[in-house]
Amino acid sequence: MILSSLLIYQFRNIHRIEWNPHPKANLLLGSNAQGKTNLLEALFFLGTTKTLRPATTTEHLIQHEQDESLLRAQVSHQEGVLLRDLEAQLRRGQPKHFLLNSKKLSPLSKLFGQLAVVLFTPEDLDMVKAGPQARRLYLDLEISQSSQAYLQDLGRYHRALKQRNAALRLHAQGNTGLESIHAFDEELIRAGTAVLRFRMQAVAELEPLAAEVQSRLAGGSEVLGMRYLSSLAPGKDPGPLAPSLDEAGLAHAFRLLLRERAREEQARGSTLTGPHRDDLELLLDGRPARLFSSQGQQRSIALSLKLAEVQFLTRKLGESPVLLLDDVLSELDLDRQAHLLALLDERVQTFVTSTHARGLAYQPGQVMRMSQGNLLVDQG
């Protein structure tokens, strides 16, 4: 898919931008704090309803001292045929609204996949070096963009989890009985098992893709592996599950562990088993990458995961997502830049930000400059 036109109005520090991006390669230049990342965030928000910072509210997205913000994009085929119009409307004190071809979307989950985006930012190193939450988010976002069924199962799971945890806390306070906790067990198990099956299948498909990218980024000298670690595995810590376990077997294991850990859950007021406790283990040359990789290797691994995501979504959707690379090339030496750029499929529309063009191997189709929230054609 190609983002063929874009309107950004009163979003972050951007007052108004109207732009027809290049269908392949777009380079956004500018000093720090000029709005480059804000432009990428606008695209990410249009595609996923998500902000770059999880704690951000709608109020933070609207330009300072303004009351509303508007994002609008046209998405086309590679051949230029218009596919769809997307619009996001933000107003202070009101819920955010998204429109598809001028019709309001409800629920907002229907937006996913309409403008599929893959975003890399410097903060994505957390996928490698931080705790499991960033890795779960990586899986959830990419699978959600390719499957409405997964998005629905994930929503059902989180609702059941929230209700069950509330019941556990009430029970700990002596305000309700055990039956109020068990009332949510079967929905938690049904939705959680579905989420788990989706994630395990996604990891099986992603691993060879990411391994190939990592090998090419590192000139063939490194081997990247990944394993899905489930809290349904035997033992106290998440571990790998047998690939032969079917949905009934997973549900049975889930049910048994809820029973075994019931007293601990009641004491802690929290559900201790399920996909919300799982992890994606990343291995570099057979060792945990979180512990045994340099910062440069961590950056390459995070990039490998993102480029594998591009291939994953292309296979699932039948069309390429839009790739957003925020300040990544300047952190790579020329060899790794060359390896990375050689991996970028020319059919994938890319948006790359940088503070300067010097030393970049990137050959853009269009070069733009951001200055104080304004987008200008770069004059070199």
Secondary structure as GFF3:
##gff-version 3
##sequence-region A 1 380
A	DSSP	beta_strand	2	11	.	.	.	ID=ss1
A	DSSP	beta_strand	14	19	.	.	.	ID=ss2
A	DSSP	beta_strand	25	29	.	.	.	ID=ss3
A	DSSP	alpha_helix	36	48	.	.	.	ID=ss4
A	DSSP	alpha_helix	58	61	.	.	.	ID=ss5
A	DSSP	beta_strand	68	76	.	.	.	ID=ss6
A	DSSP	beta_strand	82	91	.	.	.	ID=ss7
A	DSSP	beta_strand	97	100	.	.	.	ID=ss8
A	DSSP	beta_strand	103	104	.	.	.	ID=ss9
A	DSSP	three_ten_helix	108	111	.	.	.	ID=ss10
A	DSSP	beta_strand	117	120	.	.	.	ID=ss11
A	DSSP	three_ten_helix	122	125	.	.	.	ID=ss12
A	DSSP	alpha_helix	126	129	.	.	.	ID=ss13
A	DSSP	alpha_helix	132	146	.	.	.	ID=ss14
A	DSSP	alpha_helix	148	172	.	.	.	ID=ss15
A	DSSP	alpha_helix	178	182	.	.	.	ID=ss16
A	DSSP	alpha_helix	185	217	.	.	.	ID=ss17
A	DSSP	beta_strand	224	229	.	.	.	ID=ss18
A	DSSP	alpha_helix	247	260	.	.	.	ID=ss19
A	DSSP	alpha_helix	262	268	.	.	.	ID=ss20
A	DSSP	three_ten_helix	275	277	.	.	.	ID=ss21
A	DSSP	beta_strand	279	284	.	.	.	ID=ss22
A	DSSP	beta_strand	287	288	.	.	.	ID=ss23
A	DSSP	alpha_helix	289	292	.	.	.	ID=ss24
A	DSSP	alpha_helix	295	317	.	.	.	ID=ss25
A	DSSP	beta_strand	322	326	.	.	.	ID=ss26
A	DSSP	three_ten_helix	329	331	.	.	.	ID=ss27
A	DSSP	alpha_helix	334	343	.	.	.	ID=ss28
A	DSSP	beta_strand	350	354	.	.	.	ID=ss29
A	DSSP	beta_strand	366	371	.	.	.	ID=ss30
A	DSSP	beta_strand	374	377	.	.	.	ID=ss31
###
